[in-house]
Amino acid sequence: MLEVQGLTRRFGDRVAVDDVSFTVPSGQTIGFVGANGAGKTTTMRMIMGLLATDGGTVTWQGRPATDADRRAFGYMPEERGLYPKQPILAQLVYLGELRGMTAAQASAEATEMLTELGLGERLKDKLEKLSLGNQQRVQITAALMASPTALILDEPFSGLDPMALDATSDMLRSRTGAGVPVLFSSHQLDLVDRLCDGLVILAHGRVVASGTRDELVALGDVRQRLVLDVDAGWVRGFTGVNVDDVDGNTAILSHLEPGADQALLAEALRRGSVREYAPLVPSLSEIYRKVTAA
């Protein structure tokens, strides 16, 4: 388990990360989301020991994380850190050796992963000859090699096409299935929603919400959708019901007073058939906008 407690970082008078705390449990994927400048990259760099902290701690398996612990983490920075004029397989082998693999082990694993990501025929190409999306695939491979004990990935899906996105998602699932904790940042909220066991939402350097998707949904406004076989305009002004919108035979409702839902349903059935009466679950985008609006 990876845990950060009270992480703080200042740049001059500006507090970039302000008392940030969260946990990445073993075998789970935690999405780290926030606007540009929210403090995500700075937090990840402090976790990896690349930036000194002005306060707080990073713990691994219940004790302060050491340099040796961090060397076993797989880290993918937002800025690509590979060698543009070196063949991609050769540099991945070199990086694997730095992390304790033999050249043969590193070559075999890198070749397998690059093939899975659609680059099996380009192993000898120099990195600079690849498109930005393909360079991203090489960077992902570098982070996931050598059986990392944890994964810290800053915008790993940026620039990936759907095939590479699916392949990378499968790779991450295989790592979490083996008990590896994964923290990744992304602006693609639909992808975060699909992949993550939990989320941490950052705004202005502070955690404004965290938890599972169900826990975050509970922070949103509970609304109902009512679909009739007749015009739904009559629901406006119905006692105990706030009507957000009416469009033909469909009404979106919120803030129903106790008992009002049953009275509303009884009146709807008196007027005709009810095709749908169900909770309207807020999307992650809606939750994100709500918790970061302050």
N, C-alpha and C positions, 0 to 999 in steps of 0.2 A: 504494500500500500504506500502510495505517495501522498504526503500531506504538506500543505503550506499553511503557516499560521502567522498572521499579522504582517505579511510582507509589505515593506514600504521602501519607496525609492524617490529621491528628490533630485531634480536637475536645477541647481540654483534655487530660486524662490518657488519653482513650480513642483508640486507634488504629483508625480506621474503615476505612482502606485501607492494607494492609501489604505493600509491595514487590510490587505487582501488575505482571506482564508478560505480554503476549500480542500476537499479530499478527492483523490482518484483511487478508488478501490481496485484491488487486484481483479483482473478479468473483466473490467468494465471500461467502456469508452465514455469519456466526459467531453462534451463540446464546450468550447471557450469562445463566447461570442461577445461582440461589442463593436461600436463604431471605430473608424480610424482614429487613433490617438487615445483610445480608451485605456490603454495600458497592458494589452494582451502580450505583445512582443517583449516588452520590458519584464513582465512577470516571468515569461518563459526563459528569458536570458538569466534571470536571477535563479530560477530553479536549476538551470544547468551550470551555475557558477560562473557565467561569463560576465555578469555584472555584480558588483558588490551591493549588498543590501544596506539600507539605512535603518532597518529594523525588521524583526520577524525571523522565522526559521523555516527551513525545508527539512522534513524528516522522511526517511525511507525505512520501511519495515519497523517503524516505531522508534527510531533513533536518528540523530542528526545525520543528514546525507554527507558523505565524504567524497573527495575527488575520485577515489576508486569506485564508489557507487555510480557516480555520474559517468565515468568512462564506459560503464556497461549499459547506459541508457542509449537509445536511438534518438538522435536529435535531427530535426530538419528545420533549418532557419528559413525565414521568409525570403532572404536574399540567397540566391544560389551560391554555394561555396565550392564548386568543382573547378577543374582545370580545363579551360576551353580548348587548348591545343593538344590535349592528351587523349588518346583513344579511350572510349568509355569503359571497356572491360579492363584495360590495364590499370586505370586509376581506381576502379572498384576493387580490384585485387589488392592494390596497394593499401587502400583504406581498410580492407578486411584484415590484412596483415597487421596494421596498426592496432587492431582490436583483438589480436591474439589468434587469428585464423592462419592456417597454412595457405600457401599460394594456391594449392590444388583445391582446398576447401572453398576458398573465396571465389575462385574461378567457377567452380561448379554451382555454387549458390547464386552468384551474380548472373551467370548464364541462364539458369532456370527462371529467376525472377524477371530478367529482361525479356526473355521469351514470352513469359506469361503476360507481360505488359506490351507485347507487340514489337519489340526491338531485337528479336533474336537474329535478324539478318544484318544488324548494324553494329555488332560488337566491336569491330575494329575502326569504326568511324570516330573522328575527333568530335568532341562535344560541340564545338562551334558550328559543325555542319548540320546539327539537328535543329528542328524547330523548337520554339520555347516550350511547347507542350511536351515534346519528347525529352527535352532537357529536364523537365519536371519529373518525368518517369525515372530518369537516371538518379535524380536527387532522392526520390522516394526509395529506390533500391538501396542507395547508400545508407539511408537511415534504418532500414529494416533488416540489413544484413547482420550476421554474427550473433543471432539469438539475443536481441536486446532484452534487458530485464524490465524496462519501461520505455514508452515511446512519448516523446514530446515533439509535436508536429505543428509547425506554424504555417497555416494556409497550404496544406499538402495537396489539395484538389484544384488549386488555381491553374487554369489553362488546360485541364485535362478534357479529352473528348469522352463521350459516354462509355466507350469500350474500356479505356484506361481507368475511368472512374469506377466502373464495376469491378475491374480486376483489383484495383487498389483497395476497394471496400472489402473484397473477399480476403485479401491478405491481412487486413486489420482484424477481421473477424477471426481468422485463424490464430492470430497472436492473442487476442483476448480469450479465445477458447483454451489457450494454453496457460491462462492466468496472468498475462501481461497487462498492466494498467496502461491505458492510452489517453493522453490529453491532446486534443487538436483544436486549433482555431480555424474559423471559416466564416465568410460572409454569406455562404449559401445555406440559408436557414432550412430549406426543405431537405437538404442533404443531412444537416445536423439532426433534424427531427427523425430522419429515417435510420441513422446509424447509432445514435447515442443512447446510452442508458441514463444519463443525467446531463444537466447543463449548468454552466456558470455564466451569468450575464454581468458584464462589466460596463460601467458608465462613469466617465470622469475619474478613472482610477480606482473606483470602489465597486465591490460586489453589490449589485442592487437586487439580485434574485439568484437562487440556486435550488437545485433539487431535481427530482425525476420529472418527466413530462406531465404526469398526472398532478404532481404537487404544484407545478407552475400553472397548469390549467386552472387550478383552484383559485389562483390569484386574479384570473380574468372575470369578466362579467358573465354570469349565468344567463343565457338567453334560450328562448324556445322558438321553434318554427312550427307554425300551424298552417296546414294546407287543406283547403276545403274543396268541395265540388261546386261551390257557389262563391260569389264575390265576398271577400273578407272585410270589406270596408266597415261593416257593422261593429268590428271589434274596437274601433276608435271610441274612446270614452267609456269602455266597459269598466265597471267598478273594480278597483284593485289591480288593474293591469296597465302597464306602461307600454305603449306601442311604438316601436322604433321605426317600423316601415310596413307599408301595405302595398302589394303589387298584385292586382287582380285577385286571385283566390288564395294568395299566400301572405301571411302576416308574420313579422318578426317581433317577438315580445320579450320584455325584460322586467325585472323587479315586480314579480307577481306577489301580492300580499298573501298571507296564509289562507288557504281555502279558495283563493280566486281561480286557481288552475282548474279545480274540479267544477266550479260554477261555469267557467268559460267553456270547458269541454261539454258540459251538459247543454249549454245554449247552442253550441256548434252542432251537436247531434240533433237538437230539436229542429234546426234549420236545414239539415241534410246530412250527407256523409262526410266523415273526416278521413282524408287520405293520409295525413301525417300529423303527428303531434309529438315532437321529440326535441331533446336538448341540442343546441347548436354549439358544438365544441369549438372554442377559439383556436385559431391557428397559432403556430409558434411566432409568426410575424406579428400577429395582433398582440400576443403576450409581450413580445420584445418591445414593441412600441409603447405599451402601457407602462412597463416597469422602468423604461429609460426616459419617459417623458418629463420627469421631475427635474 
